[in-house]
Amino acid sequence: MTQIREFTYPSSDGKTLIHAYRLDPLSAPRAVFQIAHGVAEYALRYESFMRFLSERGFVVVANDHLGHGKSVQSEQNLGWFCETDGWEKVVDDIKSLHDQMKAEFPDLPYILFGHSMGSFVARTYLIRYPEDLTAAIICGTGQQSAALVRAGKSMAGMICKRKGGKHRSEFLNNMAFGAYNKGFEGRTTHDWLTKDQTVVDAYVADPLCGFTPSAELFYEMMRGIRFIGKAENIAKMRKDLPIFLIAGAKDPVGECGKGPKKVYDLYRAAGIRDVEWKLYENDRHELLNELDRETVMNDILAFIEKRI
């Protein structure tokens, strides 16, 4: 079994060292696969998926975003991006990792996977850097109404001004995530993530998971969601880029399928020709941690193999 290699590179914020991880295949690589993780988690939660892909010939890389995992400089910065333009800097850190890998493997296909907040980041990437990728997998995404996003952005902005960007607002946290656990078992506060209780318990026990993000992060994420939902921005995406949208049919982030279907419709309306979407019955938010994760991973692999 090959070992995951850890390395660092400078963040676009000019201050932080971004921690990243790489797993190489034992055979000659077929493609590069880059992972963008979600909010209040970190890249190594995807280790099983990384190993699945590397065993099938992929070079796999992932980084801890600003304010997450080992990219956090101090406990005070947990869940905080940076002083200004945090969303753009998170995207540019992904771009920097892409460019490093592309310099090493200029002729290999390149796939970007984004989950949850990482799906919003990945969708931003598709708009800003449309020529970089061979395919994209968008997992656990949503698309809230423009009015709701504006309200969330406004509220987060006011709290940033009054209490500072690093303030952890339970009000914002409840507004964003508070309703997600309704309708599930209520065994923990995060049953909405997956039916696999072992995964949920590990998440709840992990100090680098499930924390209350900063007001600045909420503000920046609302900016990002607003950006990726605008038709004029979607129009900048490459029309021939293969995109696979996947979600759980009981994922509250995507309103139980309504969100990813809306994204699918937006992409089709923009003329993107090769876009597919699939809902997994009874699955919740973290498809790669669900009880049928092997099916999900094989579906992702099948989608990619047809296009590389």
Sequence and secondary structure as in RCSB ss.txt:
>XXXX:A:sequence
MTQIREFTYPSSDGKTLIHAYRLDPLSAPRAVFQIAHGVAEYALRYESFMRFLSERGFVVVANDHLGHGKSVQSE
QNLGWFCETDGWEKVVDDIKSLHDQMKAEFPDLPYILFGHSMGSFVARTYLIRYPEDLTAAIICGTGQQSAALVR
AGKSMAGMICKRKGGKHRSEFLNNMAFGAYNKGFEGRTTHDWLTKDQTVVDAYVADPLCGFTPSAELFYEMMRGI
RFIGKAENIAKMRKDLPIFLIAGAKDPVGECGKGPKKVYDLYRAAGIRDVEWKLYENDRHELLNELDRETVMNDI
LAFIEKRI
>XXXX:A:secstr
    EEEEEE TTSS EEEEEEE  SS   EEEEEE  TT  GGGGHHHHHHHHTTTEEEEEE  TTSGGG SSG
GGTT   SS HHHHHHHHHHHHHHHHHHH TTS EEEEEETHHHHHHHHHHHH TTS SEEEEES     HHHHH
HHHHHHHHHHHHH TT B HHHHHHHHTTTTTTS  SSTTTTS S HHHHHHHHH TTSS   BHHHHHHHHHHH
HHHH HHHHTTS TT  EEEEEETT GGGGGGHHHHHHHHHHHHTT  SEEEEEETT  S GGGSTTHHHHHHHH
HHHHHTT 
